[in-house]
């Protein structure tokens, strides 16, 4: 069974192509449109050596308190994740985890299956619609997303390594994240909670802090960085519910919607894939066209706006998939 969606997030691999997102009964845009203001990072994080920041980031990431990309940069999401983790565990405001036994890095052996997951991306909508999937296009892109980091940081960790020339069996240095994201194992190996537990849970989306919180009977169990709309196209404030959670959704590209806000009969269906503009997951709300979804540009989460939808990195979208249930209350404020 497939769902026809129409999306407009930024396609980093298809710039400047934009889409609108439609979920059965509604339309909205989800593209990157503007930078968001940043906040000051606490000195306790800002003054740490980069490797220690990586340790802190992988600790928080493993506890489902997302710091954004794991790259050793003491950004605002690392500070927010630490603060929310302290609140969730009822810890003092100056508490810091003991990371002495947590390795910041590990190694990854490139497999033949990694190359099988690569492909090419067309640049025109009619050609994209003819593809069977929207795949990774570079090995560094695949490995970066798998280990929750950026291609740029991978190159820093592996000086002199040409990722385009790697072969199966080659070894590279990567962040030691607890749950690497394997797209070929999603969603089959991402265990979801039973519906009876899901009804106790709720989602709070704070557009100001750009954080999505998941609570279980009021107890904070996860906090993930997001892009929640923009000034011109804000995420709709109010009380909503999750009506569906669809892994690997399809998209409906319609220039009439993009240019004039009118749905036409001249459109293209885009297939699913890791390079999809809304990533690996669409969790639709009972507000037509609005949903929580992944992205093809994880490095832009929280740093650019969208047209009303809630964007997560693909690895955080996979985590959210294990927590979300149909009927869950979603508060946007």
N, C-alpha and C positions, 0 to 999 in steps of 0.2 A: 504494500500500500504506500503510495507517495502523496506528499502534500505540496501543493503549489504555493510557493512563497515568492515575494518580490522584495529585493533588498537594496538598500543604498548605503552601505558602509564603505570606507576607503579600501580600495584594493591596492595594497602596496605593490603587488606583482602585476597589476593591470592598470596602473595610473594612466590617464585620469578618469578611468571608467567608474561610474557611480550607478547604484541600484536603489530601488525602493523595495521594501519588504511588505509582503501581503500574506496573511495567514488565514486562508479560507474566506473570512468575512471582512477583513479590514486592510487598510493600507497605511504604511508609515515609512519614513526614510530612516536610514541608520548609518549615514556616512560620517566620516571624520570631517569636521568643518572649522574648528578653531582650537587654539591652545587654551587651557584652563590655568587659573592662577595656582602657584605653588606656595607651600607653607614652609616655614623655617624648620630645619631638622635639628632636634635636640643635640647638644654638644656630646652627650654620652654616646651617641652613634656617630656623629660627624667626625670625631677625633680618633675613632678606632682605625687600626690598620685595615687595609682592604680585605685581607684574608679573614680577619675576624668578623668583618661585616658579612662576608660570604657565609661563615659559620652561623651567624645569627639569622641570616635570611633562610638558609636551608632548615634550620630548626623551626622557625615560624611557619615556613611553607609546609613542613611535615606535620605540623599541628593544625593545619587548615586555617591559618591566619596569614593570608597571602601578602608578601612584601612586594609584589610585582615581579619583574624579571630578577633573577638571581645573578647579579653581576658585581657585587661588592661595592656598589655606589650607595652611599647612605642617603637615599631619597626619602621623601615624605611618607611613602607607603610602608617602608620598613619601620619608621617611627610609629605610624598609626597601628600597624600590626602588633608591635610590641606592647603598646599601650592597651589595645583591646584584649590581648592575651592576658595581661596582668588583671584587667577588669574581670575577664571571664573566670580566672582562677582565684579571684579575691586576693591578689598579691599586692604588696606595697608598691607605691609609685616609683620607687627607685630599684625595684627588684630586677636582677639580670640573671639569665640562665647560665649554668655552668657548662661551658662548651669545650672544656679541656679534652674530652674524649670523643669529640665529634669532628671527624675529618672533613675539611672543607672541599676536598677534591677526590676524585676517583678516576679510573680509566674506563674507556669504552672501546670495545673491539668492533670495528665496522663489519657488518654482516652482508651477505649477498642479498638478503631480503630488503636491506636498506635501499639498494639500487633499484630493486623491483618497484619500490614505492615512489620513485622519482618519475617525472614526466615533463611535458612542456605545457605552457599556457599560451593560448591565443590572445590576441589583443582586441579583436572585434567581437561584438556580441553574437553575431550570427555564427562565427567560428567557435566561440566558447560553447554555444549551445550544441554544437556538433561533437564536443568532447564527451568521452565516457565518464570522466571524473575531473576534478580540479585538484591536481596533486601538488606535492612539494616539487620544486624545480631544481633545488640544489641540495647536496648532501649536508652542507653546513646549516641550511634552513631546517632540515629534518632533525639533525642532532641538537641544534639550538633549542627547538621547541621541545624535544624529548627531555632535555635536562633543564628546562625552564629558564633559559638564558637567551642571549642575543648572538647573532653571528659575529658581531664585532668582538664580544668578549671571548668567544671561542678562539678567534684568531689571536687574541692577547695571551690566552692560556697555552696556545700551541704555536709559538713563534717559528717561522720558517716552514710551517706546514701548509701545503697547497691542498685545500679540501677538494678541489676539483680533480686532483690527481690521485686521490686515495683509492685503495682497492680493498676488497674483502680481506679481513685479517689484520689490517692496519689498526693501530691503537692511538687514541687521542685522549687528552686530558679534559675532564668535564666536571661541573659542579656535582657534588655528592648528594643530590636530592633524594628524599625518601621514596617518592613515588614518581619515577620517570613516566612521561606520557608516551604510550605506545598507541599510535592511531589505529594500527591493525588489530588491536585488542579491545577497541572501544566499539560498542558498549558491552560486549559479551563478558569481559573480565572486570567490569566495574559494577560491583554488587550494590544494589539499591536496598534501602530499608523497606520493611513491609508497610503496606498502607496504614495499618493500625498505628504505627509510629509517626507516619507522615502527617496525620491529622492533628497531631500535637504540635507540629512545627509551624513556624511562620518566617517570613522574610521581611526585613526592613532595608529599604534602599534610601540612603542618605545622599541626596544630590549635591549637598554642600561639601561633605567630606569625601565623596566619591568612593563609598564603601557599601558593599552588600553584606548584610548580617543575616545569618541563619540562626534561629532560636528554637529551642525545644522546651516547651512549657515555660517560656520566658528566659531560659538559660542560654547564654551565647555559646554556640558550638562551632561556629565558623565565621570568618570575616574575609571577604575577597575584594580586591580593588576593581573598580569598574569605570566605564565611561557612561554617565547617565544623561544623555541628551546634551543640550547646549543652551546658551542664552536665548537664541532664536527659536530653537525647537526643543524645549525642555521635556524631560520625562514627565508624564502626566501625574501630578500629585493626586493622592487619594488612596482608597482601599480597593484592592483588586484580588483576583484569585488566579492561580495557575490552572489553565484548562487543558494543556497538553505539554508533553516533553518529547520532542522528536529528534532522535539522533540522525545525523546525515540527511538534513532536509534538502529539498529541491527549491529553486528560486525562479521567479517569473520576472524577467527584465522587460520593462515597458517604458520607452522613451516618452510616451504621452504623459505618463504619471510624473516622470522626471522633469519635463519641461513645462507642462501645463497643469499638472495635478489631475489629469483625466485618464482614466483607464481606457485602453484601446484594444482593438483586436490584433494589432501589430506588435507582437511581443515574442520573446525567446525564453525557453525554459533552460535554466542553467543546472547542470548536474551537481551532486554533492562532492565534497572533497576537503582536504585539509586547507586548501587555498581558497575555500569558499569565503565570500565576504562576511558571512555570519558564522563562520567556523563549523564546528562539528555538532552543534546543538541549537535547537530552537525551543525555548520554553515559553509558549504563548500565554498571554494573560487574557482576561475577559474584557479588556479594552481593545477593540479591533485594531490589528496591525502592530500592537506593542508587545514586545517580548524580551526575554533575557537570552542572550546568545553568545557564541564564541566570536572569534575574529581571525583574520589572516595576518593581522599586524599587532602582535602582543606587546611590542615595545611602545605602542601609542596609547595603551590603556591609561586613562586618567590624564593624558597629556594632550588630547584632542577631543573635540565634541562629536556627538552623533545626532541624528535627526529623531530623537525621542526614545529610541530603544536603549536597552541596558547591555553594554558589551563587556565580556570577560575574555581573558586569554583562553586558548583552547584547553590548557591543562587545568585552569580553574573551572572552566565549563564542565570538564569531565568530573571534577570534584563535586560541583553543584548537582550534576546529574545523579550522583549517589545519594544526595540529600533531599532532592525535590520530589514532591508527590502531587498528583492532580488534586486540586481543591485547596492546596496550601494558600493561606492568606498572604498577600504581598502588599505592604504599605510603602508608598513612595512619598517622600517629603523633602 
